Amino acid sequence: MLRNQKGITLVALVITIVILIILATVAISFAFNGGLIPYAEKAKEVGQQDSENSAIMVNDAIKYMEDLVANGTIPSVTE
C-alpha cells in the first residue's frame, strides 16, 4: 500500500546543505584570495588619487584665471 508523502527527505536536505557549503566556500575563497576584495581596494586607491588630482587641476585653473584677470589679459566678470 502506498501512502502520500509530503515534504522532503533527510537525504535531500543533507545533499542541499552540502552543496550550499561548497558554493559558499568557493565564493569566500574567490572574494578574499586574489578576487573581489583586492580589486575593490585598488579601485578605492585609484579613485582617491583621481579625486586629489582633479582638485589640484581645478585649483590650478582657478589660479590661472585669477592671474589672467589680475594682469588685465581678460576682463573681470564683475567689471
SEKELO-538028 format. One record per residue: residue number from 1; residue in one letter; z, x negated, y negated of N, C-alpha, C in turn. Coordinates in pm, whole numbers, plus 50000, padded with zeros to 5 digits. Example, Ala and Ser with C-alpha at 12.3 -4.5 7.8 and 13.67 -1.06 7.14 Angstrom:
// SEKELO-538028
    k  r     nz     nx     ny    caz    cax    cay     cz     cx     cy
    1  A  50780  48681  50569  50780  48770  50450  50780  48680  50330
    2  S  50708  48715  50225  50714  48633  50106  50787  48710  49997
// end
This chain:
// SEKELO-538028
    k  r     nz     nx     ny    caz    cax    cay     cz     cx     cy
    1  M  50000  49917  50118  50000  50000  50000  50000  49912  49875
    2  L  49912  49940  49782  49901  49864  49657  49987  49929  49550
    3  R  50050  49849  49472  50126  49903  49361  50064  49853  49230
    4  N  50082  49927  49129  50030  49889  48997  50121  49781  48938
    5  Q  50057  49669  48901  50135  49560  48840  50107  49557  48691
    6  K  50210  49540  48616  50197  49531  48471  50255  49397  48427
    7  G  50195  49338  48328  50244  49211  48276  50173  49092  48337
    8  I  50230  48974  48316  50171  48851  48367  50265  48787  48468
    9  T  50205  48701  48549  50287  48635  48650  50352  48511  48591
   10  L  50451  48463  48659  50521  48343  48615  50428  48222  48618
   11  V  50338  48216  48716  50243  48104  48726  50151  48102  48605
   12  A  50099  48218  48565  50011  48225  48449  50085  48183  48322
   13  L  50210  48222  48310  50290  48184  48194  50312  48033  48189
   14  V  50345  47973  48302  50369  47827  48307  50241  47752  48275
   15  I  50128  47796  48330  50000  47729  48302  49967  47737  48153
   16  T  49990  47852  48093  49964  47868  47950  50053  47776  47866
   17  I  50178  47765  47900  50270  47678  47827  50230  47531  47842
   18  V  50189  47490  47961  50146  47351  47983  50022  47320  47899
   19  I  49927  47412  47896  49806  47391  47816  49841  47381  47668
   20  L  49930  47465  47619  49971  47458  47478  50042  47326  47446
   21  I  50123  47276  47538  50190  47148  47517  50089  47035  47511
   22  I  49989  47038  47597  49886  46934  47595  49809  46939  47464
   23  L  49770  47057  47419  49697  47070  47292  49782  47024  47173
   24  A  49911  47056  47173  49999  47013  47064  50013  46862  47063
   25  T  50022  46801  47181  50034  46655  47189  49910  46587  47134
   26  V  49795  46638  47171  49669  46581  47121  49658  46598  46970
   27  A  49695  46715  46919  49687  46740  46775  49782  46650  46697
   28  I  49904  46634  46744  50001  46548  46676  49956  46403  46681
   29  S  49904  46360  46795  49856  46224  46808  49741  46197  46712
   30  F  49649  46292  46701  49536  46276  46609  49582  46273  46464
   31  A  49680  46355  46431  49724  46365  46292  49793  46238  46245
   32  F  49874  46175  46331  49954  46063  46285  49899  45927  46322
   33  N  49822  45915  46426  49772  45784  46470  49629  45763  46427
   34  G  49609  45728  46302  49475  45699  46253  49394  45823  46225
   35  G  49458  45936  46208  49386  46060  46187  49400  46113  46047
   36  L  49452  46232  46037  49455  46303  45909  49554  46246  45808
   37  I  49671  46208  45852  49775  46163  45759  49734  46037  45683
   38  P  49684  45932  45751  49641  45814  45675  49526  45843  45578
   39  Y  49432  45930  45617  49324  45966  45526  49378  46041  45405
   40  A  49474  46129  45426  49532  46204  45315  49607  46111  45219
   41  E  49678  46014  45273  49749  45919  45187  49650  45835  45106
   42  K  49541  45792  45168  49439  45714  45097  49373  45799  44989
   43  A  49345  45925  45020  49284  46014  44921  49377  46036  44803
   44  K  49507  46044  44828  49605  46060  44720  49603  45939  44629
   45  E  49599  45819  44688  49596  45697  44608  49469  45689  44524
   46  V  49356  45723  44584  49229  45719  44511  49230  45821  44398
   47  G  49284  45940  44424  49292  46043  44321  49379  46001  44204
   48  Q  49492  45938  44232  49580  45892  44125  49513  45783  44044
   49  Q  49443  45691  44110  49375  45584  44038  49263  45641  43951
   50  D  49188  45740  44003  49083  45802  43924  49140  45873  43802
   51  S  49256  45938  43818  49318  46006  43705  49359  45906  43597
   52  E  49415  45794  43641  49454  45691  43545  49331  45634  43474
   53  N  49224  45609  43548  49102  45556  43487  49041  45656  43389
   54  S  49045  45784  43424  48992  45887  43334  49073  45893  43205
   55  A  49205  45884  43216  49289  45887  43096  49260  45767  43007
   56  I  49239  45651  43065  49208  45531  42988  49074  45548  42916
   57  M  48975  45603  42988  48843  45622  42928  48847  45721  42813
   58  V  48924  45830  42827  48935  45929  42721  49005  45868  42600
   59  N  49111  45793  42622  49180  45728  42510  49090  45628  42440
   60  D  49011  45553  42518  48917  45458  42457  48812  45530  42373
   61  A  48762  45645  42423  48662  45721  42349  48721  45776  42219
   62  I  48843  45825  42226  48908  45877  42104  48928  45765  42003
   63  K  48973  45649  42047  48992  45536  41956  48859  45493  41895
   64  Y  48753  45491  41977  48621  45453  41927  48574  45550  41818
   65  M  48593  45681  41843  48550  45779  41742  48635  45768  41616
   66  E  48765  45744  41632  48850  45727  41514  48808  45604  41434
   67  D  48770  45496  41502  48723  45376  41434  48593  45403  41359
   68  L  48502  45481  41418  48377  45515  41350  48403  45597  41225
   69  V  48497  45690  41234  48531  45772  41118  48597  45684  41012
   70  A  48687  45593  41053  48757  45506  40957  48659  45412  40887
   71  N  48556  45367  40957  48457  45276  40896  48353  45348  40814
   72  G  48353  45481  40819  48255  45558  40744  48121  45567  40814
   73  T  48112  45525  40936  47986  45532  41009  47945  45676  41034
   74  I  48041  45761  41067  48015  45903  41081  48116  45977  40995
   75  P  48078  46091  40942  48171  46165  40854  48285  46229  40935
   76  S  48396  46246  40872  48510  46310  40934  48485  46459  40946
   77  V  48539  46520  41045  48524  46664  41065  48597  46740  40956
   78  T  48703  46683  40901  48784  46752  40801  48724  46742  40662
   79  E  48618  46664  40646  48560  46648  40510  48474  46765  40473
// end
